[in-house]
C-alpha cells in the first residue's frame, strides 16, 4: 500500500530518540538523525519490493542504513565516510541507500508484502550495532553486512568488492593485497589449537578474537582499550583465544571440525578485524554457537558494555543489545559516573 506524503511528513517529526540517552555526547556529536541527510540518499516510502525493482532496473544495488539518534558512530559515518568524495561518487553511481531508524515507527513494507515498523524490521534483521549497513542482492536477500562503523579505507574496500562482484575475492575485509604477518599472542591468550575442547573445559565464558597483522584497529584494541584498568579487570573473567584470519595453521573449531584458521574465519563469515565472538563454556552450555558477535570499531564505553552484557548473561533476557546499553548508561549516571561514548 502506497504511503501518503502527509504520513511521511508526520513521521519526520515522530522519531523515537533512544541512543541519545546513552550518555553525554561531545560537542558536534548530538542527534545525527536530525541532520540533513546527503542529497544522494534515496527518497523512499520504504516499500522494499518497489525499491528493489527500481534498483534492478537501473543496475544499482540497495543498501540499508540502520541508524539511531545520538549515535557517535553514525555521526562519524556521516562526517568521515559520506563526505568522502571517492565514497560518495561510488555510492551515488552504484547504490540506492535507504535510511531506517532503529527505533523508528515509520512503516516498512517487506518483500513479502507484510507491513512492519522500522524498529520491528531492525529487530527482524538482528541489528545490534549502529550504524549497520546491509547490501541486498537482486532478489532482496542480504548479500553483505557491515555491523558498526568501518573506517573510510575499509569501507571503500567493501564497496569495491561488491561493485566488482569478484567470485575469487575473500569475504574478509582487508585493505592489504599481500599476506600479512600474524598478530602476536599476549600472555593471557590461549596457546592451544583445539577451540572445541577449550570452550568445553573452560570455567569462564570464552572470547575468541579474530584479528590480522597490520590492523590499526586491532592495535588500538590491545594497546589502548585492553590496557584500561576497568577493561583489563573484565578480561580476567574470560577465557580468551585468538585466530589469525590469514593463517593456514590448522585448528579445531568450536563445532569440533578441523580446518585452517583462515577457513574458520570464512566459515564464520568474519568480515572485519577485530571481530570478537563469545561462547558459553562448559559441556552443558545452553548455546553451542556464539551467543554474541562484536564486529565493529568500538571505543571503551561500548567494549565494557559488551563484556558486561556477556558476563551478566543479560543476552538471555534482553536480546536487544542497544536497550541493555541504554539501561547500563542510565544506571551509571544515577551512580554519579560520567558516561562518554567516545572514549
C-alpha positions as CSV (number, residue, x, y, z in Angstrom):
1,X,0.0,0.0,0.0
2,X,1.4,3.4,-1.0
3,X,2.2,5.8,1.8
4,X,0.9,9.2,1.5
5,X,3.1,12.3,1.6
6,X,1.2,13.5,4.6
7,X,2.1,10.3,6.5
8,X,5.8,10.6,5.6
9,X,5.9,14.2,6.7
10,X,4.3,13.2,10.0
11,X,6.9,10.5,10.5
12,X,9.7,13.0,10.1
13,X,8.6,14.6,13.4
14,X,7.8,11.3,15.2
15,X,11.2,9.6,15.5
16,X,11.8,8.0,18.9
17,X,15.0,9.3,20.4
18,X,16.8,6.4,22.0
19,X,20.5,6.3,21.9
20,X,20.8,10.0,22.9
21,X,20.1,8.7,26.4
22,X,23.2,6.5,26.4
23,X,25.4,9.4,27.6
24,X,26.5,13.0,27.2
25,X,28.0,13.4,23.7
26,X,30.8,15.8,22.9
27,X,30.1,19.0,21.0
28,X,29.0,18.2,17.4
29,X,28.1,14.6,18.4
30,X,24.4,15.1,19.1
31,X,21.4,13.5,17.3
32,X,22.9,12.7,13.9
33,X,19.5,11.5,12.8
34,X,18.3,15.2,12.8
35,X,21.0,16.3,10.4
36,X,20.0,16.9,6.8
37,X,20.9,13.7,5.0
38,X,23.1,13.8,1.9
39,X,21.3,14.6,-1.3
40,X,22.3,11.2,-2.8
41,X,20.3,9.3,-0.3
42,X,17.3,7.7,-1.9
43,X,13.9,9.2,-1.2
44,X,11.8,6.2,-0.3
45,X,8.4,5.2,1.0
46,X,10.3,2.0,2.3
47,X,8.2,-0.3,0.1
48,X,11.1,-2.7,-0.4
49,X,9.9,-4.5,-3.5
50,X,9.3,-1.2,-5.3
51,X,12.8,0.0,-4.3
52,X,14.3,-3.3,-5.3
53,X,12.6,-3.3,-8.7
54,X,13.8,0.2,-9.4
55,X,17.3,-0.6,-8.3
56,X,17.4,-3.7,-10.5
57,X,16.1,-1.7,-13.5
58,X,18.8,0.8,-13.1
59,X,21.6,-1.7,-12.5
60,X,22.1,-0.5,-8.9
61,X,22.1,-2.2,-5.5
62,X,20.1,-1.5,-2.4
63,X,22.0,-0.6,0.8
64,X,20.0,-0.4,4.0
65,X,21.4,2.1,6.6
66,X,20.2,1.4,10.1
67,X,20.9,4.3,12.4
68,X,19.8,5.9,15.7
69,X,19.8,9.4,17.1
70,X,22.7,10.2,19.4
71,X,25.0,7.5,17.9
72,X,28.5,8.9,17.6
73,X,29.5,6.1,15.2
74,X,26.6,7.1,12.9
75,X,27.8,10.7,13.0
76,X,31.4,9.5,12.2
77,X,30.0,7.6,9.2
78,X,28.2,10.7,8.0
79,X,31.1,13.1,8.6
80,X,34.1,10.9,7.6
81,X,32.7,8.4,5.1
82,X,29.6,10.0,3.5
83,X,31.5,13.3,2.9
84,X,34.5,11.5,1.3
85,X,34.4,12.2,-2.5
86,X,35.5,8.8,-3.6
87,X,32.9,7.1,-1.4
88,X,30.2,9.5,-2.4
89,X,31.0,9.0,-6.1
90,X,30.8,5.3,-5.8
91,X,27.7,5.3,-3.6
92,X,25.9,7.7,-5.9
93,X,26.7,5.7,-9.0
94,X,26.1,2.1,-7.8
95,X,23.8,2.2,-4.7
96,X,20.4,3.3,-3.6
97,X,20.8,4.0,0.1
98,X,17.6,3.6,2.3
99,X,17.8,5.0,5.8
100,X,16.0,3.2,8.6
101,X,15.8,4.4,12.2
102,X,16.5,1.5,14.5
103,X,13.8,2.8,16.9
104,X,11.5,4.5,14.4
105,X,7.8,4.0,13.8
106,X,7.7,4.6,10.0
107,X,6.1,1.8,8.1
108,X,8.3,-0.6,6.1
109,X,6.6,-2.9,3.5
110,X,8.7,-6.1,3.4
111,X,9.3,-8.1,0.2
112,X,6.5,-10.5,1.5
113,X,4.1,-7.6,1.5
114,X,3.9,-7.5,5.3
115,X,3.9,-4.1,6.9
116,X,6.1,-3.6,10.0
117,X,7.6,-0.6,11.8
118,X,11.2,0.4,11.4
119,X,12.0,-0.8,14.8
120,X,10.4,-4.2,14.2
121,X,12.3,-4.5,10.9
122,X,15.5,-3.7,12.7
123,X,14.7,-6.4,15.2
124,X,13.9,-8.9,12.5
125,X,17.3,-8.1,10.9
126,X,19.0,-8.6,14.2
127,X,20.6,-5.1,14.3
128,X,22.7,-4.9,17.4
129,X,25.0,-2.0,16.5
130,X,24.6,1.3,14.7
131,X,25.4,2.1,12.1
132,X,24.6,-1.3,10.4
133,X,24.7,-1.4,6.6
134,X,23.1,-4.2,4.7
135,X,23.6,-4.6,0.9
136,X,20.9,-6.6,-0.8
137,X,21.2,-8.8,-3.9
138,X,18.9,-8.7,-6.9
139,X,16.4,-10.9,-5.1
140,X,16.4,-8.8,-2.0
141,X,18.4,-11.2,0.1
142,X,21.3,-9.9,2.3
143,X,24.5,-10.1,0.3
144,X,26.9,-8.3,2.7
145,X,26.6,-6.7,6.1
146,X,28.7,-4.2,7.9
147,X,27.9,-4.1,11.6
148,X,29.1,-0.9,13.1
149,X,31.5,1.8,11.8
150,X,34.1,1.0,9.2
151,X,36.9,3.5,8.6
152,X,36.9,5.0,5.1
153,X,39.7,2.7,3.7
154,X,37.9,-0.4,4.8
155,X,34.6,1.0,3.7
156,X,36.0,1.6,0.2
157,X,37.4,-1.9,0.1
158,X,33.9,-3.3,0.8
159,X,32.3,-1.1,-1.9
160,X,35.0,-2.1,-4.4
161,X,34.5,-5.8,-3.6
162,X,30.7,-5.6,-4.1
163,X,30.9,-3.5,-7.2
164,X,33.5,-5.7,-8.8
165,X,31.5,-8.8,-7.9
166,X,34.6,-10.9,-8.0
167,X,33.9,-14.5,-7.1
168,X,37.6,-15.1,-6.2
169,X,37.8,-12.3,-3.7
170,X,37.9,-13.2,0.0
171,X,34.8,-12.3,2.1
172,X,37.1,-10.9,4.8
173,X,37.6,-7.1,4.5
174,X,41.3,-6.3,4.1
175,X,43.0,-3.2,2.6
176,X,46.2,-5.1,2.0
177,X,46.8,-7.3,-1.0
178,X,49.9,-9.1,0.4
179,X,49.8,-11.8,3.1
180,X,50.0,-10.1,6.5
181,X,52.1,-11.0,9.5
182,X,50.4,-12.9,12.3
183,X,49.3,-10.9,15.4
184,X,51.5,-11.8,18.4
185,X,49.7,-13.6,21.2
186,X,49.6,-11.9,24.6
187,X,50.3,-13.8,27.8
188,X,46.6,-14.1,28.7
189,X,45.7,-15.7,25.4
190,X,45.2,-19.5,25.0
191,X,48.0,-21.1,23.0
192,X,46.4,-24.4,22.0
193,X,44.6,-25.2,18.8
194,X,41.5,-27.1,20.0
195,X,38.8,-24.5,20.4
196,X,36.0,-27.0,20.9
197,X,37.8,-28.5,23.9
198,X,38.8,-25.1,25.1
199,X,35.2,-24.0,25.2
200,X,34.1,-27.3,26.8
201,X,36.6,-27.3,29.6
202,X,36.6,-23.6,30.4
203,X,35.2,-22.4,33.7
204,X,34.7,-18.9,32.3
205,X,32.8,-17.5,29.2
206,X,35.0,-17.8,26.1
207,X,36.1,-14.9,23.9
208,X,37.6,-15.6,20.5
209,X,39.5,-12.7,18.9
210,X,39.6,-12.7,15.1
211,X,42.5,-10.5,14.0
212,X,45.2,-9.9,11.4
213,X,48.6,-8.3,11.0
214,X,48.9,-4.6,10.1
215,X,45.5,-3.9,11.6
216,X,45.4,-0.5,13.3
217,X,42.0,-1.2,14.9
218,X,43.5,-4.5,16.4
219,X,46.5,-2.5,17.7
220,X,44.1,0.1,19.3
221,X,42.1,-2.7,21.0
222,X,45.2,-4.3,22.5
223,X,47.3,-1.2,23.0
224,X,44.7,1.1,24.4
225,X,41.2,-0.4,25.2
226,X,42.5,-3.7,26.8
227,X,45.1,-1.7,28.9
228,X,42.4,0.4,30.7
229,X,42.0,-0.9,34.2
230,X,38.2,-1.5,34.2
231,X,38.5,-3.4,30.8
232,X,41.5,-5.3,32.0
233,X,39.7,-6.5,35.1
234,X,36.8,-7.7,32.9
235,X,39.2,-9.6,30.6
236,X,40.3,-11.7,33.6
237,X,36.8,-13.1,33.8
238,X,37.0,-14.6,30.2
239,X,39.0,-17.4,28.7
240,X,40.5,-15.9,25.5
241,X,41.7,-17.4,22.3
242,X,43.0,-15.7,19.2
243,X,42.6,-16.5,15.5
244,X,44.7,-15.1,12.6
245,X,42.3,-14.7,9.7
246,X,45.2,-15.2,7.2
247,X,46.8,-18.2,8.8
248,X,46.9,-21.7,7.2
249,X,47.7,-23.3,10.6
250,X,45.0,-25.8,11.5
251,X,42.7,-25.6,14.5
252,X,39.7,-27.5,15.7
253,X,36.8,-25.0,15.5
254,X,34.1,-24.5,18.1
255,X,32.0,-27.1,16.3
256,X,34.7,-29.7,16.5
257,X,35.7,-29.6,12.8
258,X,39.4,-29.4,11.9
259,X,40.3,-26.6,9.4
260,X,42.7,-23.8,8.9
261,X,42.3,-20.5,10.9
262,X,41.7,-18.8,7.6
263,X,38.9,-21.2,6.7
264,X,37.4,-21.0,10.2
265,X,37.2,-17.2,9.8
266,X,35.5,-17.7,6.4
267,X,33.1,-20.3,7.7
268,X,32.0,-17.9,10.5
269,X,31.6,-15.0,8.0
270,X,34.2,-12.8,9.6
271,X,34.2,-9.6,7.6
272,X,36.0,-7.2,9.9
273,X,39.0,-7.2,12.2
274,X,39.0,-7.2,15.1
275,X,35.9,-9.3,15.5
276,X,35.1,-10.9,18.8
277,X,32.8,-14.0,19.2
278,X,31.6,-15.0,22.6
279,X,30.7,-18.6,23.7
280,X,29.1,-20.1,26.8
281,X,31.5,-22.5,28.3
282,X,31.2,-26.0,29.8
283,X,30.0,-29.3,28.5
284,X,26.4,-28.5,29.2
285,X,26.3,-25.0,27.8
286,X,22.9,-24.0,26.5
287,X,24.3,-22.3,23.4
288,X,26.7,-24.4,21.2
289,X,27.3,-21.4,18.8
290,X,28.4,-17.9,19.6
291,X,26.0,-16.1,21.9
292,X,27.1,-12.7,20.7
293,X,29.3,-11.2,18.0
294,X,31.2,-7.8,18.1
295,X,32.1,-6.9,14.5
296,X,32.7,-3.2,14.6
297,X,35.0,-0.4,15.5
298,X,34.2,0.3,19.2
299,X,35.6,2.6,21.8
300,X,36.0,1.8,25.5
301,X,32.4,2.5,26.7
302,X,30.9,0.0,24.3
303,X,33.6,-2.6,24.8
304,X,32.9,-2.5,28.5
305,X,29.2,-2.7,27.8
306,X,29.6,-5.8,25.7
307,X,31.8,-7.5,28.3
308,X,29.1,-6.7,31.0
309,X,26.4,-8.0,28.7
310,X,28.1,-11.4,28.3
311,X,29.4,-11.7,31.9
312,X,25.9,-10.9,33.4
313,X,24.3,-13.3,30.8
314,X,21.9,-10.4,30.0
315,X,21.6,-11.7,26.5
316,X,19.3,-14.4,27.8
317,X,16.7,-11.9,29.0
318,X,17.5,-8.9,26.7
319,X,18.2,-9.9,23.1
320,X,18.5,-6.3,22.0
321,X,22.0,-5.1,23.0
322,X,21.2,-1.4,22.4
323,X,18.4,-1.5,25.1
324,X,20.9,-3.0,27.5
325,X,23.4,-0.3,26.7
326,X,20.8,2.4,27.4
327,X,19.8,1.0,30.8
328,X,23.5,0.5,31.7
329,X,24.3,4.1,30.9
330,X,21.3,5.4,32.9
331,X,22.4,3.4,35.9
332,X,25.9,4.7,35.6
333,X,24.7,8.3,35.6
334,X,22.4,7.6,38.6
335,X,25.5,6.3,40.4
336,X,27.4,9.5,39.6
337,X,29.6,8.0,36.9
338,X,30.4,10.1,33.8
339,X,29.4,8.5,30.6
340,X,31.4,9.3,27.5
341,X,30.6,7.3,24.4
342,X,33.7,8.3,22.5
343,X,36.4,7.3,25.0
